[in-house]
Amino acid sequence: MSDIHALSGAYAVDAVDDVERASFERHLASCPTCRAEVASLREASALLADAATTTPPPALRDAVLSDITRVRPLPPVTVGGPVHRRKWFPALVAAVVLALVGIGGAVWQPWRDDTSVQVSVTDQVLQDPAAERYTEELPNGGTATIVRSAEVDRAVLVAEDMPAPPDGKVYQLWLQSPSQDMISAGLMPAGADTALLEGDADDAVGAGVSLEPAGGSDQPTEVVVLFDFEAA
């Protein structure tokens, strides 16, 4: 796409397709600006969820609806300008307003249509009661778990106490084919502890995580942890 930075908002709320996710995660590994953007948007989303459970005072709704008509709109996006921030921040501000005011009793969600809420692929995997789980200990004493769903044909990595990669390095995810080939399953977003592996995990016999140069490698070079699906 012409400006991959514009995906930061959609990526932060898991509203991208698999192709966009893979492309943006490769970009994210080498773009500190987008990493900071995603982190701030995820923090805002978390605060939004917390606010949705709070009953606002009666006067808040009228005050917000009155003030919102006087908010100065952002200036138009100029060529070469930071389009990604201007594109998504107004939507997130609107989301927080809806959460605080309680209009309609629901929180705005970018993946929601008029009839149903679409659950992300990651959530589908993690919520599958029949999903298989494989846990291995990390060198620093933390743990990494692969959750694999036959229903969804995908796998998710859930890490606990995984250290940040060294400067210039990224965590790369892998699926092991029946022929023992290691196939790249994408890069783990900086600062994330959960990542959806790219590709069909149903036929995989294992998975892995390695440390690679920014942008990833064709094959794992510095293996951090391996998972053997057939040993369980």
N, C-alpha and C positions, 0 to 999 in steps of 0.2 A: 504494500500500500504506500501512498505518497508520503504519509507522515505516520510512522509507526508509533511515535510518541503519543498519538491520540488514543491509543488502545489502553493507556494506563488506567483510566477510570473504569472501562469495561472489564479489564483484567482484575482489578481490585475487588469487584463485586461478582466475579465469576460469570460474566455475561458475554464471553467470547466462545467461538467454536474451537474445535481441536486444532484446525489449521492456524487460526489467529493466535491461539495459546502457544503453539510451538514456535511460531515466528517471534512473538513478543518475548518469550522466555529467553530465546537466543539473544535478542536485543538487550534484555534486562541485565544480563550478565556483564555487559560492558557499558552500561549507562547509569551512573550514580544518580543523575537527576530523576530518571524514571523510578529507580528503586526508592528514592525518598518520597516521590509522588505516591507510589503504590502503598508505602507504609502509612502515609498520612491519611489516605483515603480509607484504608482498612481500619485505622483508628477511629475515623469519623463514623464508619459503618457500625463499629462495635458500640460507640456511644449512642448511636441511633437506636440500636436494639435495647440498650439499657433504658433509654428514655421512654420507650414505648410502653414500659410497664408502670410508669409514673402517672398518677392522675393530676392533671394541671389545675391550677386555680381557675375559677369561673371567669375571671376578668382577662385571662391570658389570651383566649381565642379572639376576643374582640380587639385587643391591643395589637396582636400580630396581624390580623386581617386589615386593620387600619394602617399600620406602619408599612406593610408590604407594598402598598400603592405608592409610597413615597421613596422606595429604594431606587437609587440611581442604577440603571442597567450598566453592564460592563461595556467598554468601548468595543467597536468592531474589531475583529481579528485582522491584523495586517500581515502582509507577506513576510514570512520568516519569523513571525511572532510565536509565542508559546501557546499554540492552539489547543493543546491537550488540556491545559489547566482551565482555560476559559470554557471549554466544551463541557466539562463534567462538574465543575464546582457549583454552578447554579442548580443543577439537578440534585446535588447532595445537600445544598442549603434548603431546597424545597423539601427534601426528605426529612431533614431535622425539624423543619417547621411543622410538617404533618405529624411527626412523632410527638412533638411537644403539645400541639394543640389538640390532637386526637380527632381530627376531622375524619368522619366515617369510621372511626375505630380501627383503622388499619395503617400500617407503615408502608410507604412507597417502596416498591421493589422493581428494579429495571427489567427483571425477567418475568414480570407478572402481566398476564393479559386479563381480559374481562371475565374469563371463566375459570381459570385454574392457575396454580403456581407451578412452574416448571422446576423440578429439583435438578440441581447440577449433577453431572456425571460423578464427580467426587463424592457428593452426598449419597447418591444412589449406591455406590460401592460400599461406603462406610455404614449405611443403614441396612444393607442386605444381611438378614439374620443367618443366611447360609454361607456367607463369605468365609473363605479360609484365611487364617492369620499365621504369619511366620515372623518370629521375633529373634533378632540377633543383637548381641552386645557390641557397642562401639568401642574403639580403642580407649576413649577417655572415660569409659564407664557408663555412658548414656546407652540408650537402646534405639533400635530402628525396627519398625514392623511393616511388613508388606501385607496389605489387605487385598485379597483377590476374589472377585465376584464372577462366578460362572454365568450368572444371570445377565450381568452387564458386559461381560467379556473384557473387563478392565481391571487394573490394579492401582492401588494408592499406597504411597509411602508415608508413614506417620513416624516422625522422629521425636525423641525426647532427649533433651540436653545435647543435641548435636552442635559441636562448636562451629563457629563461622569459618568458612574457608580462608586460607591465607590470601594476602593481596595477590591479585592476578590469577587466582584460581576459582573454579566453580565446582559444585557437586554435579556430576552427570549421572543419570539413571540409565539402567540397562535391563533388558529382558534377554534371557538365554533361550535360544531356539532348541528344538529337539536334536538338531545336528551339532549342538554345543556352541554355535556362533553367538557372540554377544552383540545384540542389536540395540542401538541407541534408543532410549525412551524419553529423551528430553533432558533439559537442565532444571535443577531445583532452584526456584526463585530465591534470591538473596533474602535472608532473614526468615524464610518460611519454615515451618515444621511439618507441613503436609504438602504433598505434590502428587498429581495424577500422572501416572506413567503413560506415555504415548504408545499406541499400538495395541494389538489384540493380545491379551495376557492369557487367554484360555488355553492355548497350546504351549505356552512357555513352560520350561522345566526348571527355571530358576530366574533370579533377578540379582542385581547388584548396584552398588553405589561406588563411584570413584571420584578422585580429585583430578581435574583436568585444567588445562589452560583456559582462559576466558574464551568463550565461544564453543568449547567442547572439542572432543576428539572423535576420530572414526572408530577407535577401539580403546578400551580402558587401559590406562597406563599406571595409575596409582590407586589400586583397589582399597576401598575403605571397609566394605562389608559385602558378603555374598549370601544369597538365600537359595537353598536347595528345596524346591517344591516337592521333589520325589522322595526326600528323606523323611518327610513328616508322616 
